[in-house]
Amino acid sequence: MNQFPSVSLLITHYNRSRSLHNLLHAFASLNCVFGEVIVSDDGSSPAHLDYIHHIQDQFRFRCITTERNRGLGNNLNKGQDAVSKAFTLYVQEDFIPKPLFVERLVTALQYMQNDQRLDIVRFYSYIPFPYLRPYDAHFSELIFKNFGIKYNKLHLYSDHPHLRRSTFFEKFGRYTEGVKGDTTEYNMCLSVIQNKGVVLLHNDYKRLFIQVNTSDEPSTMIRNKLRYSNFFLIKWARDIFRQLKFNYDIHWKPMYKKK
């Protein structure tokens, strides 16, 4: 049995109850037992809520929902507010942990307990981070360079699976509500940089989790296709715009300052 009594597993969910089931089943198959499991639901349909209530006894989690969809920021905020343990493992419902994750979670938790500088340990990413400093054989510290030309330097924070201190809001503030999910994530990236967050990323960042989006339960995040087009003129213009905007926002758009 892999017990993590000081860790709250926080899962955000919206209209993908089978995916949630698969995630919880995967943790159970890895014999992971957390101090508590909280599912923060963003006003899912009655059919999905019924299914969630159906599996509650099996997986022993607390479900916090709302009467209507209020967006990612609200869902993250109310979920984190419900956490009572010292550390939060945040996972969206469409991820599945791989067996190696348990070993790396043990290591990450030890690091956060022993190194008070650490704010976040990330376990997944779509792309490599541009500026790194080796931390050990498996993790690297993400380094923000003011004059680094690669604008992916912005993404110290990510909504992908990560371990963080449950006092996260005290240093970085709450998630922005009432905006699109991408904007919520972007603003938290700015806050983590501006408040000098210390973040580790697993070097082999595709080895610990797999993201699963099926035709029955596709991703609920709607994105502008122009943001991801590889047509060279669009990409060129987008890269210049992002370089200017990201650096301006990092230095002139303060998101949160501790009182």
N, C-alpha and C positions, 0 to 999 in steps of 0.2 A: 504494500500500500504506500502510495506517495502522498504524504500528508503535508498540507501547507496551511496551518491554522492561522497564520498572520496575513494571509492573502484573501482578498475578496475578488471573486471572478465576476466581472461586470460585463454583461452582454447587451448590446443595443439591438433592438428588433423592430421590424416593421413588415408585416404581411409575408413573412417567410418562416412559418412555424415548422415546416418539415426540415428546413435548413437548420433551424434552432435545435430540433430533435437530433439531427445528425451531429451537430457540434457537441451537445451534451453527452450523447452516446459515445463519441470519440474520447472525451475526457474520462468517462467511466471505464472505457476499455483500456485506457492507460493507467487505471487505478489512481486517478488524481482526486484527492479530497481537499476541498478548499474550506477556509473558515466560514465562508458563506458564498452563495451564488445568487446574484441579482440580475434579473432580466428587466431591462428598461424598455418598455413597449411604447411606440409612438402612435397610439390610436389605431391599432390594426382592426381589420374587419371582424365581425362577430365569429365567422367561421374559424379564423386563425386564433382568436382569443379562446374559443371553445377548445381547440386542440391544445393550446398552451395549458389550460387548466386540466386537461385530460392527462398530461404528462408530468404535472407538478409533483405528484406523490412519488412517481418513479425516480425523478432526478432531484427532488428536494431543493427547489429554488423559490425565491420570492419574486413575484411579478409586480412591477409598478407600471401602471398604464395611465392613459389620459383619455378624455372624452373625444378628442380629435387630434389629427396630425398637427404637431406644433414645430416640426423640423428637427434636424440633427442636434442643433445647439441645445434646445430645451431637453431633448432626450438624454444627452450626455450629462447635462447639469443635474437633472432630477435623479438620474442613476447614481452619479457620484455622491450626491447628497445623502443617499440611502446607505452608502458604504460605512461600515463600522470597524474594519480591520486596518492595520497600519499600512498595508500595501494593496494596490489595485492592479489586477491583471485585466486589461481591457481587450476584448475581442468582439468584433462584429459577427453577426450570426451566420455569415456565409463563409467562414473559415473553418478548417479542420486541422487539428494539431497532428503532427507526425510523431512517431515514437521518440526520436531524439530530443524533442522539445522538453520532455520531463527533465532530462539531465541538464539541459541548458537553463531551465527555469530554476533549478536548484542552485546553479552557479550564479545566475543573475541575482537571485534573492540574497545570497551570501555577500555578493559585491555591494548591494544597496544597504545591507545591514552594517557592513564594515567600512564603507566609503561614503561618508555623509555628503560628499560633493555631488554624488550621482542623483539625478532627478528622474531619468527615464532610461529603461533598457528596451530597445526595439528588437523584434524578432522577425520582421518581414519588411520587404520593400519591393517595389516594381523595378527600380533601377539602382545602380550603385551611387553612393554619395561621393561627391568629388574630392573632399578634403578630409583625410582620416589620420588618426594617430593610434598605433597599435596599443591595445589595453592588455590583452593576453592572446593566447593562441586562437581564440574563437570570437572575440569581440574587439571592436575598434571604437575609439571616441570620435564623435563627429566634431570637426573643427570649423567654426565660422570664420571666414577670412573677409575682412572689409573690402579688400581690393581683389578678391578672387573673381575671375571673369565668368566662371560657370554659375549661372543663376540657380542651379539646383542646390546651391549652398543654403537656400532658404529653408529647405525641408528638414530641419533638425527634428521638428515634431511631425508625426504622421498619425492618422486615425487607424493605421494598421495595428495588428496585435503588439502590445507592449506592456511592460511592467512599470508602474510609477508609484511614487509615494501618495498616500491618500490625502496628504496635505497639499496636493498639487495646486489647488485654487489659491492657497495663501501666497504662493510665489508668482503664479502666472495669471491669476484671475479666472473668471468663469468664461465658458464658451459663449460666443456671440449668438444671440437668438434673433429670429425673425428675418434671417437671410438664407441664401442657398447653402447647401452643405459644403460645397467647395470653398465658399467665402468663410464659413465657420472654421474650417480647417486652416485656411490661409491666415486668418487673424491669429489663431493660436500659434502658428509657425512664427509670426512676427513677435508675439509676446515671449515665446521661449528664447528667441535670439536676444531681444531687448533686455530680458531679465537674466541673461547669461546662464541659460539652462545647460546642464552637463548631461549629454546623451550618449549612450552606447548603442551600436548596431551590430547584430550578429553578422560575421563576415560572409558566411554562406547563407544569405538571407532568403533563399528559396527552399532551404532544407528543413525548416521547422514547421511551416504551415503550408497548406494548399488552400487557395480560394476557389470556391465552387459556386458557379451560377448556372442553374439548369433552365431549360425552357419552361418548366412548370413554375419555377421561382427565380426569375431573372433579377438582375441588379435593379434596385429601386432608385439608384442615383441617376439622374438625367443630366448629361453634360453636353455642352456646345461642341459640335463636331469640328468647328474651325480651330478649337483649342488643341486638337490632336491630329490635324491634317498634316501629311508629309509633303504636300505640294510645295516645291522649293520657294516660290514667292511668298506663300502664306507662312511657311516656316521661317523664312528670313525676316519678314516683318514682325512675326510673333516673337522671335528671339530678341530683336532689338527692343520691342515694346516691354517685354518682361525684364530685360536687363535694366532698363531705365526705371520702370515702375517698382520692381522689387527693391532696388537700392534706395530709391526715394522713400518708400514706405518703411523700410527697416530703420532709417535714420530720422524721419520726420513725421511718422505716424505712430506715436506711442500708443500701445494697446492697453497696457496695465502697469501701474506703478504701486509698489507696496506703500501703505500709509506709514 
